[in-house]
Amino acid sequence: MFKSSLPSQSGRLWKVLPLTAAVAILVLALAVYVNHRRIGESDRPLEGVLHAGIEGFDRHARSVVLDDRGIKMLKNFTGKRMVMFAGAVANHNDRPLDVVEIRLILFNAHEAVFESIRTPIMPGPYTPPILSSETRGFTVYLEDFPESWWASRAEMEISGIRFQGRESER
């Protein structure tokens, strides 16, 4: 009495479902592969960076100015202490600046108890180089540091720079 004269849809569902799952798995695998390649590329050391203490660093570093915009002690969501370093880098050179490494130093009184090198400005898909007469701000968070630090003093300084085209000069 209540029979449907329309054909059953379940047969079509079982034909389309495996195809849809296979396409979804293929897209996911492709996304993981592309992301893994980007991570591997960013783990490589940057070439052509002039570091403090190397000949020519002082001459080129005069054209790069680090503006300290504040260092603050914070707590993350788990209650662990962290330090936020905020600053800006001004490029007064005629070539674009594409790498800036900064050295973060934590002091107890006048004694350095911890140092770390970070690279807030480096080539990437969302980070264009700093052009001549341009200033770019940055923020760096430091989470892993000794519990013995009294949170009395912290400093940052430029420890490495690279101007675009620098590696071609070598």
C-alpha positions as CSV (number, residue, x, y, z in Angstrom):
1,M,0.0,0.0,0.0
2,F,2.8,2.5,0.9
3,K,5.4,1.3,-1.7
4,S,7.4,4.0,-3.4
5,S,7.7,3.8,-7.1
6,L,11.0,5.8,-7.1
7,P,14.3,3.9,-7.3
8,S,16.4,3.6,-4.2
9,Q,19.1,6.3,-3.6
10,S,21.3,4.0,-1.4
11,G,22.9,2.4,-4.5
12,R,24.1,5.8,-5.8
13,L,25.3,6.7,-2.3
14,W,27.6,3.7,-2.0
15,K,29.1,4.5,-5.4
16,V,29.8,8.2,-4.6
17,L,30.9,7.9,-1.0
18,P,34.2,5.9,-1.6
19,L,35.1,8.3,-4.5
20,T,34.5,11.4,-2.2
21,A,36.6,9.8,0.6
22,A,39.4,9.0,-1.8
23,V,39.5,12.6,-3.1
24,A,39.4,14.0,0.5
25,I,42.4,11.7,1.5
26,L,44.3,12.8,-1.6
27,V,43.8,16.5,-0.8
28,L,44.8,16.0,2.8
29,A,48.0,14.1,1.9
30,L,48.9,16.8,-0.6
31,A,48.4,19.5,2.1
32,V,50.6,17.6,4.5
33,Y,53.3,17.1,1.9
34,V,53.4,20.8,0.9
35,N,53.4,21.9,4.6
36,H,56.2,19.5,5.4
37,R,58.4,20.9,2.6
38,R,57.9,24.4,3.8
39,I,58.9,23.5,7.4
40,G,62.0,21.7,6.1
41,E,63.0,24.8,4.1
42,S,62.6,27.1,7.0
43,D,64.7,24.9,9.2
44,R,67.8,25.4,7.0
45,P,70.3,28.0,8.3
46,L,70.2,31.3,6.5
47,E,73.2,32.0,4.3
48,G,75.0,35.2,3.8
49,V,74.1,36.7,7.2
50,L,76.7,39.1,8.7
51,H,77.0,38.3,12.4
52,A,78.4,40.5,15.2
53,G,82.2,40.0,15.4
54,I,82.6,39.3,11.7
55,E,84.5,41.7,9.6
56,G,82.2,44.2,7.9
57,F,79.3,43.8,10.4
58,D,80.0,47.1,12.3
59,R,80.1,49.0,9.0
60,H,76.8,47.6,7.7
61,A,75.1,47.6,11.2
62,R,75.4,51.4,11.4
63,S,72.7,51.6,8.7
64,V,70.2,49.4,10.7
65,V,68.7,50.8,13.8
66,L,66.9,48.8,16.4
67,D,64.2,50.7,18.3
68,D,63.4,49.0,21.7
69,R,59.6,49.4,22.1
70,G,59.3,47.5,25.4
71,I,60.1,44.3,27.2
72,K,57.3,42.9,29.4
73,M,56.9,39.9,31.7
74,L,53.7,38.0,30.9
75,K,52.0,34.7,31.8
76,N,50.7,32.4,29.2
77,F,47.4,30.5,29.4
78,T,49.0,27.7,31.6
79,G,50.4,30.3,34.0
80,K,54.0,29.9,32.9
81,R,56.2,33.0,32.8
82,M,57.2,34.4,29.4
83,V,58.9,37.5,28.2
84,M,57.7,39.6,25.3
85,F,60.3,41.7,23.4
86,A,58.8,44.3,21.1
87,G,60.8,46.4,18.8
88,A,61.2,48.0,15.4
89,V,64.0,47.8,12.8
90,A,64.7,50.8,10.6
91,N,66.7,50.3,7.3
92,H,68.9,53.3,6.4
93,N,70.8,51.4,3.7
94,D,70.2,51.7,0.0
95,R,69.5,48.0,-0.3
96,P,66.5,46.1,1.0
97,L,67.1,44.3,4.3
98,D,65.7,40.8,4.4
99,V,67.2,39.2,7.5
100,V,67.5,40.6,11.0
101,E,68.7,38.4,13.9
102,I,68.4,39.7,17.5
103,R,70.1,38.6,20.6
104,L,68.0,38.4,23.7
105,I,69.8,38.7,27.0
106,L,68.4,38.2,30.6
107,F,70.4,39.6,33.5
108,N,70.4,39.2,37.3
109,A,71.8,42.5,38.5
110,H,74.8,42.9,36.1
111,E,75.4,39.2,35.3
112,A,74.0,37.7,32.1
113,V,72.1,34.4,33.0
114,F,70.5,33.6,29.7
115,E,71.0,34.4,26.0
116,S,69.0,33.4,22.9
117,I,69.2,34.4,19.2
118,R,65.9,34.9,17.3
119,T,65.2,35.9,13.8
120,P,62.1,38.1,13.7
121,I,62.6,39.2,10.1
122,M,63.5,36.6,7.5
123,P,62.4,35.7,4.0
124,G,59.0,34.1,3.8
125,P,55.7,34.1,2.0
126,Y,54.3,36.8,4.3
127,T,57.5,38.8,5.1
128,P,58.7,41.1,2.4
129,P,62.1,42.7,2.9
130,I,62.4,46.1,4.6
131,L,63.0,48.6,1.9
132,S,65.4,51.6,2.2
133,S,64.1,54.2,4.6
134,E,61.4,51.9,5.9
135,T,60.7,50.7,9.5
136,R,59.1,47.4,10.5
137,G,57.9,46.4,13.9
138,F,58.2,42.9,15.4
139,T,57.4,41.0,18.6
140,V,59.3,38.0,19.9
141,Y,58.2,35.8,22.8
142,L,60.6,33.9,25.0
143,E,59.1,31.1,27.0
144,D,62.0,28.8,27.9
145,F,64.4,30.6,30.2
146,P,65.9,29.7,33.6
147,E,63.7,29.9,36.7
148,S,66.6,31.5,38.5
149,W,66.1,34.7,36.5
150,W,64.9,37.4,38.8
151,A,63.1,39.4,36.1
152,S,65.2,42.4,36.9
153,R,66.6,43.3,33.5
154,A,66.4,42.1,29.9
155,E,68.0,43.6,26.7
156,M,68.0,43.0,23.0
157,E,70.5,43.9,20.4
158,I,71.1,43.2,16.7
159,S,73.3,40.1,16.2
160,G,73.0,39.5,12.5
161,I,71.8,41.2,9.3
162,R,71.6,40.4,5.6
163,F,70.8,42.8,2.8
164,Q,69.2,41.4,-0.4
165,G,71.8,40.5,-2.9
166,R,74.4,39.9,-0.2
167,E,75.0,36.2,-1.0
168,S,75.7,37.1,-4.7
169,E,78.7,39.3,-3.6
170,R,80.6,36.4,-2.1
